[in-house]
Amino acid sequence: MLPYLIDWLSLLGRWLHFITGIAWIGSSFYFVWLDNHLLPPKRAEAEEEGVGGEVWSVHGGGFYHAQKYRTAPAALPEPLHWFKWEAYTTWISGMFLLALIYWYGAEIYLVDASVTPLSNPVAVAIAIGVLIGTWLVYDLMCKSPLGANDTLLALGLLALVSVLAWGLCQVFSGRGAFIHFGAALGTIMVANVYRVIIPGQKQMVAAAARGEAADPSWGIKGKQRSVHNTYFTLPVLFVMISHHYAMTYSTAYSWLILVAISVAGALIRVYFVARHSGNASPWPLAAALLLLAAVALALVPAQGARATASVSTADVQTIMTNRCTTCHAQSPTFAAYASAPAGVALEDAVQIRAAAPRIYEQTVVSRVMPIGNLTKMTEDERAIIDAWYQSNQWSAN
């Protein structure tokens, strides 16, 4: 009953995380677009009222007229809409999923004894420390003299995320390392909203209510953190889907793959931000595509020699029964699952032949299954699966 309950909690948590993530990213991308499309107001009255830029748009059968004030309007309007709960709810739901899947099930998804043997409490403590520590280091970097130079700060942040990726991949399973890399970036993003952007906006609103000029430093800091958030977005989205693609996190240099794809995502966002302002160099996009192509080439599986030994599906079925069907069965005996993961059952020859490419990829090429090698699949057993698949016996037996 508990695995069934956990499945429902995971389903509802993912759904909420997905919905609120769309709302947060959508509003963030929209305001970046809006800032980069503002034009000087055409009416003198708008200039006199303090409008610094405006844009007309059409959507859903209606016309919209958005204006941005240089500081604040003479009288604060009511109601004044704030964009913050999308960010907070996305992070809260993400942390709920992280705790439910990766911390509660640390022995399955987070700890890999072949990387670093850790007890579950120690692994979870390290994970929490990484999330907090990454934010503290990032925040100190932004507040240091480095923060006054965007180029140097960008290089510093590249170094920070590279060290983060490398360190996580030395401690956790590949899948666990990737998701905690994304969680660390997501924590930075929401902490930017909670600790810098929203407090700055509150200072500006309070100053306007008193009829005083707002402290411009808050706007400068908020803008800087907002820009960082938009460049972190695509790397975080990649991490959210990466667990479907074991080829990215199952290599000896998984941390380097993670950094390369993250940099490519940031460069793609650089290109589109520049494109919104009408002055987009193609080089960031070209560099991103080259990076992704290089990663794809680096991950091409090595072609082993064609197997000569005859291996039957019955031989492989014995391995599946001993190593895989505790989870991959209609009624798993492993307590973490109420049903077969990804709907893949491996209880008979027909199911095994149907899943042959997936079995080969997961057990021989990426070697991520059995997950965390909890059932102790041996090298000889992997060799048997390799020979079975390459000899194409599975398609005939």
C-alpha angles and dihedrals in degrees: 000000000000094000089051091052091048090051090055093046089050092049094049093042092051092047092051092044091050094048096046091042090056090049093049097044092042094054091043093051091044094054091047088052091046094052091050094050100048115125128194110274114262097209119078089216091061091051090052091050090057100258109157099184143356141189135196120214140169125219137155094003096308140095121237129197115197122187131188120204121220090230116340138319118266090250122029111239125228127257100031111192120221125200106212113096092071088062096043094048092047091054095043093050090045092052089048090056092044091054094042098047109022103028102034088042095037094139089059107038108013110036121063111178091201088062101037125339105231135164114239095250092050092048092050092046090053090048093052091045091052093053093050096039094050091055092048093050092046093048092049090050091053092048094046125085085268088071092065091066113060094197095051091043091052090053090047091051090049088054091047095052091043092054089044092052093045094047095048092050090053092055111031138041114277092256092045092048093051095048092048090050088056092044090053091052090045090051090052090050096051092041088054088056096044100038104032118009101045095040088051092051090049090053090051093049092047091050091049091050089054091048092245132129112261121244102259092210091075091056092048093050093044092050092051093051091045090054090051090051093054091051092048092053101082095045089052091049090051091053090051091062099031095094087072090061111058090176088077099052103029099072129097088246097045091134090058091049089051093051093046094051091044091052090048090052092049091049091051089053090048089056095050094045089053090045090056089058091050097244106090121161111208092220098088090051092045091049091050093051091048090051092051091047090051091051092049091051092046091053097050105127116247113249110236125206115282109266117246099184116093111240120179129212087244089064091052092044089060089055092047090051093050099040111019115027094074082081106012098065136099087252107026118209092205106099095225095067132061092186138011111297111254087359091282114142119182102186102119141028094260093055091045094051091047091053096041098118091047093047091050093047095047100041104031110022104034095015092207093130134112082042109249083354086267092162093049101240107195130227090246090056092050088050090053091052089048093052092045094053097042093048089055089228088137091066093053106035 
